[in-house]
Amino acid sequence: NWCFPPGRRVQSSRLGPTPPRLLSEEEYRLQGEVETQKALAELRSVCRSPEFSAWSTVSRIQSPKRFADFVAGASHVTPNEVSAHEREFGLESLSIDEQLFEEDDDDEEEEEENVNYSFAG
């Protein structure tokens, strides 16, 4: 604190905290991928540790082979799951959302026209 002049401290406290910078869509996607890969690597590491109770875990899960493959380095999702996710959240869903929003805009325009006609008559 001694290295900042007193006026500087007052000015910064009046302005308040600066809001965080928002991520672009690409930065958000990239950060999600990086953080997911780090978390999956950490999970694999924990599952390989001597303290991890593999038998207890395997006895409670539906697909022990898939879990073992994951711990050994296989993907955490199947190709079918990736495909289903892409259908629901990928580019295909964006075009459907755009169509829905276009329909909503058309409905609103029609409602506005009907209101205008009712006042004119």
C-alpha positions in Angstrom: 0.0 0.0 0.0 2.9 2.4 0.7 3.9 2.4 -3.0 0.6 3.8 -4.2 -0.2 7.5 -3.7 -3.2 8.2 -1.5 -5.2 9.7 -4.3 -4.8 6.5 -6.4 -6.3 4.4 -3.6 -9.4 6.6 -3.3 -9.9 6.7 -7.1 -9.8 2.9 -7.4 -12.2 2.4 -4.6 -14.7 4.9 -6.1 -14.7 3.1 -9.4 -15.3 -0.2 -7.8 -14.1 -3.6 -9.0 -13.6 -3.9 -12.7 -16.1 -6.4 -14.2 -14.5 -9.6 -15.6 -13.8 -9.8 -19.3 -16.4 -12.0 -21.0 -15.1 -14.9 -23.1 -15.9 -15.1 -26.8 -17.8 -18.2 -27.9 -14.6 -19.8 -29.2 -12.6 -19.0 -26.0 -15.5 -20.5 -24.0 -15.5 -23.7 -26.1 -11.7 -24.0 -25.9 -11.6 -23.5 -22.2 -14.3 -26.1 -21.8 -12.3 -28.6 -23.8 -9.1 -27.9 -21.9 -10.7 -28.1 -18.5 -12.6 -31.2 -19.3 -9.4 -33.0 -20.5 -7.6 -31.9 -17.3 -10.4 -33.2 -15.1 -10.6 -36.5 -17.0 -6.8 -36.9 -16.6 -7.1 -36.2 -12.9 -10.0 -38.7 -12.5 -7.9 -41.4 -14.3 -5.0 -40.6 -12.0 -7.2 -41.0 -8.9 -8.7 -44.3 -10.3 -5.2 -45.7 -10.8 -4.0 -44.7 -7.3 -3.4 -47.5 -4.7 -6.0 -45.8 -2.4 -8.8 -46.2 -4.9 -11.1 -49.1 -4.2 -11.6 -50.5 -7.7 -13.6 -53.5 -6.7 -16.1 -51.4 -4.7 -16.5 -49.0 -7.6 -16.8 -51.7 -10.3 -19.4 -53.5 -8.3 -21.7 -50.4 -8.4 -21.4 -49.3 -12.0 -23.5 -50.5 -15.0 -20.6 -51.0 -17.4 -17.4 -52.2 -15.7 -15.6 -52.8 -19.0 -16.3 -49.3 -20.2 -15.0 -47.9 -16.9 -11.8 -50.1 -17.2 -11.3 -48.9 -20.7 -11.7 -45.3 -19.6 -9.1 -45.7 -16.8 -6.8 -47.3 -19.3 -7.1 -44.2 -21.5 -10.1 -44.7 -23.8 -12.6 -41.9 -24.4 -15.2 -41.2 -21.8 -18.0 -41.0 -24.4 -19.0 -43.5 -27.1 -19.4 -42.5 -30.8 -23.2 -42.9 -30.4 -23.2 -40.4 -27.5 -21.1 -37.9 -29.5 -23.6 -38.3 -32.4 -26.6 -37.8 -30.1 -25.0 -34.7 -28.5 -24.2 -33.2 -31.9 -27.8 -33.7 -33.0 -29.1 -32.1 -29.8 -26.6 -29.3 -29.3 -24.5 -29.1 -32.5 -24.9 -27.1 -35.7 -28.1 -28.9 -36.6 -29.8 -27.6 -33.4 -28.6 -24.1 -34.2 -30.5 -24.1 -37.5 -33.6 -25.4 -35.7 -33.3 -22.7 -33.1 -33.0 -20.0 -35.8 -36.1 -21.3 -37.5 -38.0 -21.2 -34.1 -36.9 -17.7 -33.5 -37.9 -16.6 -37.0 -41.3 -18.1 -36.5 -41.6 -16.2 -33.1 -40.6 -13.0 -34.9 -43.3 -13.5 -37.6 -45.9 -14.2 -34.9 -45.0 -11.0 -33.1 -45.2 -9.0 -36.3 -48.6 -10.4 -37.1 -49.8 -9.5 -33.6 -48.6 -5.9 -34.0 -50.4 -5.7 -37.3 -53.6 -6.9 -35.8 -53.4 -4.4 -33.0 -52.8 -1.6 -35.5 -55.8 -2.6 -37.6 -58.0 -2.7 -34.5 -57.1 0.9 -33.6 -57.6 2.1 -37.2 -61.1 0.7 -37.6 
